[in-house]
């Protein structure tokens, strides 16, 4: 059996709206995450009292709770039902924005949404302890951050991605402009797209940390690219040309007589673009001897003659 909402808030079952609000404010001040960092017990209590307040501060939900009792009510209604819709509005008078629900009540995103978390970058608005229980005057909204995985070609060529966010001012779609040449670990900033400020303060920013997916053909180090190219033994001895993949399609590469296998050959300027348009890196081609799994009788005879000649 779970804890009764009235018992959690330490109030009587006939408590008035003002008594419920007063009790929650007192307990939220005691268990707030900013006042109790890295304290899992306090975080759990904060979740419980917030759930209790979300129900008891809503007349319809409270009536159903009183009718069904705690256990049957929780069987009938999920956390999404309790905190969904307009339920979060009741917390905004305490300074809680939607960011606290993504931080404390993590349920993941739906559809095309990117999962955001709030951070202290740049301002500390949102649901900071001082913002709720004592700070006066305008305060900047909290920054929000999320990770985004993009393809190798999107990183090289640049792209645009649309993502959905949910803040205290509602849902909105953001366009993320990915510049050509971006690398894993880089962060993109969307100014003013974070959590709303308090008391007339400016909103925070959104930071998107990029992760570039591996490519099956190219390896990348900075702006330089690396690729393996098969070459026949006869081409290494006699010289010739081979076809190698590049970002702009296949390209012929000249092989000099007596070229060493495993040697890296450089194609200048054929690598990935550098950020902010500062040129391109190079493409390094490693020659790999192409050993056929099956050979004809004639090829076998020729290979035997090469072996007899010491080649």
Kinemage of the C-alpha trace (Angstrom):
@kinemage 1
@onewidth
@group {chain A} dominant
@subgroup {mainchain}
@vectorlist {calphas} color= white
{ca unk a 1} P 0.000 0.000 0.000
{ca unk a 2} L 1.367 3.397 -1.007
{ca unk a 3} L 1.445 6.541 1.094
{ca unk a 4} L -1.727 8.578 1.280
{ca unk a 5} L -1.495 12.036 -0.335
{ca unk a 6} L -2.971 13.762 2.719
{ca unk a 7} L -0.449 12.039 4.973
{ca unk a 8} L 2.418 13.016 2.666
{ca unk a 9} L 1.470 16.686 2.911
{ca unk a 10} L 0.688 16.325 6.634
{ca unk a 11} L -2.808 17.781 6.296
{ca unk a 12} L -6.333 16.760 7.239
{ca unk a 13} L -8.686 15.286 4.651
{ca unk a 14} L -10.891 18.384 4.856
{ca unk a 15} L -7.967 20.804 4.377
{ca unk a 16} L -8.728 23.943 2.408
{ca unk a 17} L -6.971 24.909 -0.826
{ca unk a 18} L -4.852 27.487 1.013
{ca unk a 19} L -3.827 24.887 3.629
{ca unk a 20} L -2.822 22.438 0.891
{ca unk a 21} L -0.764 25.108 -0.837
{ca unk a 22} L 0.899 26.191 2.399
{ca unk a 23} L 1.784 22.597 3.318
{ca unk a 24} L 3.267 21.885 -0.106
{ca unk a 25} L 5.324 25.084 -0.110
{ca unk a 26} L 6.831 24.175 3.270
{ca unk a 27} L 7.721 20.615 2.221
{ca unk a 28} L 8.958 21.627 -1.252
{ca unk a 29} L 11.301 24.074 0.428
{ca unk a 30} L 12.615 21.259 2.639
{ca unk a 31} L 13.066 18.599 -0.063
{ca unk a 32} L 13.865 20.700 -3.135
{ca unk a 33} L 16.738 19.156 -5.214
{ca unk a 34} L 18.786 22.358 -5.196
{ca unk a 35} L 18.839 22.333 -1.405
{ca unk a 36} L 19.646 18.617 -1.284
{ca unk a 37} L 22.015 17.871 -4.181
{ca unk a 38} L 22.801 14.179 -4.765
{ca unk a 39} L 20.312 13.200 -2.035
{ca unk a 40} L 18.157 10.448 -3.555
{ca unk a 41} L 15.902 10.237 -0.514
{ca unk a 42} L 15.048 13.938 -0.734
{ca unk a 43} L 14.519 13.654 -4.489
{ca unk a 44} L 12.097 10.771 -3.925
{ca unk a 45} L 10.196 12.765 -1.308
{ca unk a 46} L 10.055 15.764 -3.628
{ca unk a 47} L 8.483 13.551 -6.299
{ca unk a 48} L 5.923 12.187 -3.854
{ca unk a 49} L 4.804 15.527 -2.414
{ca unk a 50} L 4.644 17.061 -5.892
{ca unk a 51} L 2.411 14.227 -7.065
{ca unk a 52} L 0.237 14.672 -3.968
{ca unk a 53} L -0.070 18.408 -4.580
{ca unk a 54} L -0.859 17.918 -8.282
{ca unk a 55} L -3.848 15.784 -7.307
{ca unk a 56} L -5.141 17.569 -4.193
{ca unk a 57} L -4.845 21.050 -5.714
{ca unk a 58} L -7.117 19.991 -8.587
{ca unk a 59} L -10.787 19.841 -7.546
{ca unk a 60} L -11.775 17.090 -9.989
{ca unk a 61} L -8.764 14.895 -9.300
{ca unk a 62} L -9.176 15.389 -5.549
{ca unk a 63} L -12.846 14.327 -5.724
{ca unk a 64} L -11.889 11.156 -7.605
{ca unk a 65} L -9.064 10.482 -5.156
{ca unk a 66} L -11.430 10.803 -2.189
{ca unk a 67} L -13.943 8.562 -3.949
{ca unk a 68} L -11.642 5.727 -5.041
{ca unk a 69} L -8.967 5.856 -2.348
{ca unk a 70} L -5.220 5.965 -2.947
{ca unk a 71} L -4.543 2.478 -4.359
{ca unk a 72} L -7.462 2.391 -6.799
{ca unk a 73} L -6.800 5.980 -7.874
{ca unk a 74} L -3.182 5.156 -8.760
{ca unk a 75} L -4.311 2.042 -10.633
{ca unk a 76} L -6.692 4.186 -12.655
{ca unk a 77} L -4.412 7.187 -13.268
{ca unk a 78} L -0.771 7.154 -14.378
{ca unk a 79} L 1.840 9.818 -13.632
{ca unk a 80} L 1.297 11.138 -17.158
{ca unk a 81} L -2.403 11.595 -16.335
{ca unk a 82} L -1.568 13.396 -13.102
{ca unk a 83} L 1.058 15.734 -14.530
{ca unk a 84} L -0.275 15.957 -18.083
{ca unk a 85} L -2.548 18.537 -19.638
{ca unk a 86} L -2.866 21.684 -17.550
{ca unk a 87} L -1.711 20.096 -14.287
{ca unk a 88} L 1.726 21.680 -14.552
{ca unk a 89} L 0.147 25.126 -14.442
{ca unk a 90} L -0.494 24.757 -10.703
{ca unk a 91} L 3.259 24.630 -10.085
{ca unk a 92} L 4.106 27.771 -12.016
{ca unk a 93} L 3.044 30.018 -9.161
{ca unk a 94} L 5.964 28.481 -7.252
{ca unk a 95} L 8.296 29.221 -10.151
{ca unk a 96} L 8.364 25.632 -11.435
{ca unk a 97} L 8.507 25.407 -15.234
{ca unk a 98} L 8.197 22.298 -17.380
{ca unk a 99} L 11.949 21.892 -16.999
{ca unk a 100} L 11.606 20.449 -13.511
{ca unk a 101} L 9.408 17.668 -14.844
{ca unk a 102} L 11.971 16.695 -17.477
{ca unk a 103} L 14.645 16.799 -14.776
{ca unk a 104} L 12.807 14.967 -11.952
{ca unk a 105} L 9.965 13.056 -13.651
{ca unk a 106} L 11.843 11.684 -16.654
{ca unk a 107} L 9.476 9.822 -18.940
{ca unk a 108} L 11.320 10.316 -22.242
{ca unk a 109} L 10.168 12.025 -25.396
{ca unk a 110} L 7.473 11.021 -27.850
{ca unk a 111} L 7.351 11.250 -31.617
{ca unk a 112} L 10.145 13.412 -32.999
{ca unk a 113} L 11.076 15.088 -29.762
{ca unk a 114} L 14.640 15.256 -28.524
{ca unk a 115} L 15.086 14.520 -24.834
{ca unk a 116} L 16.151 17.695 -23.073
{ca unk a 117} L 17.692 18.276 -19.680
{ca unk a 118} L 18.157 21.555 -17.885
{ca unk a 119} L 21.573 22.737 -16.818
{ca unk a 120} L 23.197 25.573 -14.980
{ca unk a 121} L 24.806 27.027 -18.108
{ca unk a 122} L 24.419 30.719 -18.286
{ca unk a 123} L 21.899 31.690 -15.694
{ca unk a 124} L 20.282 29.302 -13.295
{ca unk a 125} L 16.664 30.274 -13.855
{ca unk a 126} L 13.892 27.709 -14.186
{ca unk a 127} L 13.399 25.855 -10.928
{ca unk a 128} L 16.401 27.036 -8.901
{ca unk a 129} L 15.865 27.018 -5.127
{ca unk a 130} L 16.497 30.738 -4.777
{ca unk a 131} L 14.217 31.504 -7.704
{ca unk a 132} L 11.322 29.795 -5.937
{ca unk a 133} L 11.882 30.599 -2.294
{ca unk a 134} L 13.256 34.063 -2.034
{ca unk a 135} L 14.864 35.581 -5.109
{ca unk a 136} L 13.311 38.839 -6.219
{ca unk a 137} L 13.611 40.688 -9.498
{ca unk a 138} L 14.024 39.299 -13.028
{ca unk a 139} L 15.954 36.065 -13.469
{ca unk a 140} L 17.253 34.465 -16.649
{ca unk a 141} L 15.670 31.150 -17.620
{ca unk a 142} L 17.632 27.941 -17.452
{ca unk a 143} L 19.551 26.620 -20.411
{ca unk a 144} L 18.461 23.290 -21.865
{ca unk a 145} L 20.673 20.643 -23.424
{ca unk a 146} L 20.204 17.542 -25.536
{ca unk a 147} L 22.283 15.123 -27.600
{ca unk a 148} L 21.701 14.608 -31.321
{ca unk a 149} L 23.165 11.896 -33.550
{ca unk a 150} L 23.687 12.832 -37.185
{ca unk a 151} L 24.984 10.907 -40.178
{ca unk a 152} L 28.499 11.226 -41.561
{ca unk a 153} L 27.179 12.981 -44.686
{ca unk a 154} L 25.139 15.449 -42.622
{ca unk a 155} L 28.298 16.307 -40.694
{ca unk a 156} L 30.317 16.770 -43.868
{ca unk a 157} L 27.750 18.542 -46.032
{ca unk a 158} L 25.773 20.394 -43.357
{ca unk a 159} L 22.051 19.973 -42.788
{ca unk a 160} L 18.956 21.249 -41.002
{ca unk a 161} L 17.007 19.254 -38.421
{ca unk a 162} L 13.670 20.148 -36.786
{ca unk a 163} L 13.204 19.197 -33.147
{ca unk a 164} L 10.338 19.720 -30.699
{ca unk a 165} L 10.778 21.163 -27.214
{ca unk a 166} L 8.466 21.661 -24.263
{ca unk a 167} L 9.100 24.598 -21.925
{ca unk a 168} L 7.031 26.646 -19.547
{ca unk a 169} L 5.680 28.661 -22.468
{ca unk a 170} L 4.460 25.555 -24.307
{ca unk a 171} L 5.594 23.310 -27.142
{ca unk a 172} L 7.567 24.688 -30.044
{ca unk a 173} L 9.581 23.479 -33.011
{ca unk a 174} L 13.204 24.538 -33.379
{ca unk a 175} L 15.311 24.359 -36.519
{ca unk a 176} L 18.854 23.215 -35.826
{ca unk a 177} L 21.312 24.361 -38.495
{ca unk a 178} L 24.227 21.923 -38.688
{ca unk a 179} L 27.300 23.571 -40.244
{ca unk a 180} L 29.499 21.617 -42.692
{ca unk a 181} L 32.524 20.078 -41.012
{ca unk a 182} L 31.052 19.647 -37.535
{ca unk a 183} L 32.555 16.917 -35.370
{ca unk a 184} L 31.453 14.744 -32.472
{ca unk a 185} L 31.405 16.639 -29.189
{ca unk a 186} L 30.713 20.053 -30.670
{ca unk a 187} L 27.780 21.989 -29.204
{ca unk a 188} L 25.364 24.134 -31.169
{ca unk a 189} L 23.640 27.022 -29.383
{ca unk a 190} L 20.136 28.270 -30.140
{ca unk a 191} L 19.889 31.580 -28.348
{ca unk a 192} L 16.721 32.338 -26.393
{ca unk a 193} L 15.097 28.938 -27.029
{ca unk a 194} L 15.512 27.589 -23.485
{ca unk a 195} L 13.304 27.791 -20.412
{ca unk a 196} L 11.435 31.077 -19.896
{ca unk a 197} L 12.814 33.589 -17.432
{ca unk a 198} L 11.142 34.656 -14.206
{ca unk a 199} L 9.962 38.140 -13.290
{ca unk a 200} L 10.489 39.497 -16.776
{ca unk a 201} L 13.948 37.971 -17.183
{ca unk a 202} L 15.190 36.687 -20.569
{ca unk a 203} L 14.846 33.020 -21.588
{ca unk a 204} L 17.754 30.617 -21.461
{ca unk a 205} L 19.438 29.017 -24.452
{ca unk a 206} L 19.329 25.544 -25.995
{ca unk a 207} L 22.555 23.608 -26.477
{ca unk a 208} L 22.674 20.623 -28.839
{ca unk a 209} L 25.660 18.290 -28.442
{ca unk a 210} L 26.481 16.543 -31.700
{ca unk a 211} L 27.484 12.932 -32.192
{ca unk a 212} L 28.506 11.895 -35.705
{ca unk a 213} L 27.689 8.315 -36.695
{ca unk a 214} L 30.452 6.155 -38.166
{ca unk a 215} L 30.677 5.776 -41.938
{ca unk a 216} L 31.281 2.349 -43.532
{ca unk a 217} L 33.788 3.757 -46.063
{ca unk a 218} L 35.578 6.741 -44.567
{ca unk a 219} L 37.345 7.201 -41.256
{ca unk a 220} L 37.768 10.741 -40.027
{ca unk a 221} L 40.309 12.599 -37.929
{ca unk a 222} L 39.478 16.263 -37.754
{ca unk a 223} L 39.052 17.417 -41.345
{ca unk a 224} L 41.217 14.610 -42.771
{ca unk a 225} L 39.615 11.468 -44.177
{ca unk a 226} L 41.075 7.980 -44.510
{ca unk a 227} L 40.010 5.212 -46.888
{ca unk a 228} L 41.327 1.819 -47.937
{ca unk a 229} L 41.644 1.045 -51.664
{ca unk a 230} L 42.217 -2.445 -53.120
{ca unk a 231} L 45.057 -2.735 -55.619
{ca unk a 232} L 46.270 -5.693 -57.697
{ca unk a 233} L 49.795 -7.003 -57.139
{ca unk a 234} L 50.608 -6.441 -60.799
{ca unk a 235} L 49.662 -2.757 -60.520
{ca unk a 236} L 52.041 -2.338 -57.577
{ca unk a 237} L 54.884 -3.834 -59.654
{ca unk a 238} L 54.199 -2.298 -63.050
{ca unk a 239} L 52.360 0.873 -62.073
{ca unk a 240} L 48.978 2.022 -63.317
{ca unk a 241} L 45.888 3.596 -61.817
{ca unk a 242} L 43.086 2.591 -59.496
{ca unk a 243} L 39.660 4.034 -58.683
{ca unk a 244} L 39.191 5.384 -55.161
{ca unk a 245} L 36.071 6.777 -53.438
{ca unk a 246} L 35.973 10.454 -52.471
{ca unk a 247} L 33.261 12.713 -51.069
{ca unk a 248} L 32.556 13.910 -54.613
{ca unk a 249} L 32.429 10.468 -56.217
{ca unk a 250} L 35.028 8.059 -57.580
{ca unk a 251} L 38.395 9.356 -58.733
{ca unk a 252} L 41.408 7.866 -60.526
{ca unk a 253} L 44.626 7.647 -58.535
{ca unk a 254} L 47.959 7.054 -60.254
{ca unk a 255} L 50.113 4.253 -58.850
{ca unk a 256} L 53.865 4.436 -59.519
{ca unk a 257} L 55.946 1.351 -60.334
{ca unk a 258} L 57.131 -0.461 -57.238
{ca unk a 259} L 54.650 1.272 -54.923
{ca unk a 260} L 54.698 -0.028 -51.361
{ca unk a 261} L 51.544 -1.752 -50.090
{ca unk a 262} L 50.084 -0.221 -46.936
{ca unk a 263} L 51.539 3.133 -47.993
{ca unk a 264} L 49.261 6.130 -47.447
{ca unk a 265} L 48.828 8.315 -50.508
{ca unk a 266} L 47.534 11.839 -50.017
{ca unk a 267} L 44.964 13.618 -52.156
{ca unk a 268} L 45.234 17.220 -51.055
{ca unk a 269} L 41.986 19.085 -50.389
{ca unk a 270} L 39.771 16.023 -50.817
{ca unk a 271} L 38.918 15.672 -47.135
{ca unk a 272} L 36.060 17.070 -45.070
{ca unk a 273} L 35.371 20.816 -44.901
{ca unk a 274} L 36.772 22.699 -41.946
{ca unk a 275} L 34.356 24.559 -39.713
{ca unk a 276} L 33.586 28.188 -40.599
{ca unk a 277} L 34.654 27.707 -44.217
{ca unk a 278} L 38.413 27.540 -43.640
{ca unk a 279} L 39.210 25.162 -46.491
{ca unk a 280} L 39.207 21.372 -46.509
{ca unk a 281} L 41.307 18.596 -45.098
{ca unk a 282} L 43.083 15.907 -47.096
{ca unk a 283} L 42.119 12.374 -48.117
{ca unk a 284} L 44.618 9.617 -47.291
{ca unk a 285} L 44.370 6.422 -49.329
{ca unk a 286} L 45.924 3.231 -47.967
{ca unk a 287} L 46.743 0.644 -50.625
{ca unk a 288} L 45.514 -2.852 -49.775
{ca unk a 289} L 46.674 -5.788 -51.933
{ca unk a 290} L 43.688 -7.451 -53.500
{ca unk a 291} L 44.141 -11.211 -53.048
{ca unk a 292} L 41.521 -13.136 -55.074
{ca unk a 293} L 39.828 -16.027 -53.313
{ca unk a 294} L 39.623 -17.987 -56.580
{ca unk a 295} L 42.060 -17.953 -59.516
{ca unk a 296} L 42.114 -19.562 -62.959
{ca unk a 297} L 44.624 -22.169 -64.067
{ca unk a 298} L 46.408 -19.562 -66.184
{ca unk a 299} L 46.631 -17.137 -63.233
{ca unk a 300} L 48.034 -19.898 -61.053
{ca unk a 301} L 50.748 -20.662 -63.633
{ca unk a 302} L 51.675 -16.970 -63.882
{ca unk a 303} L 51.828 -16.673 -60.082
{ca unk a 304} L 54.116 -19.690 -59.959
{ca unk a 305} L 56.470 -18.086 -62.507
{ca unk a 306} L 56.508 -14.860 -60.454
{ca unk a 307} L 57.402 -16.870 -57.377
{ca unk a 308} L 60.215 -18.633 -59.258
{ca unk a 309} L 61.510 -15.195 -60.303
{ca unk a 310} L 61.600 -14.079 -56.672
{ca unk a 311} L 58.594 -11.767 -56.885
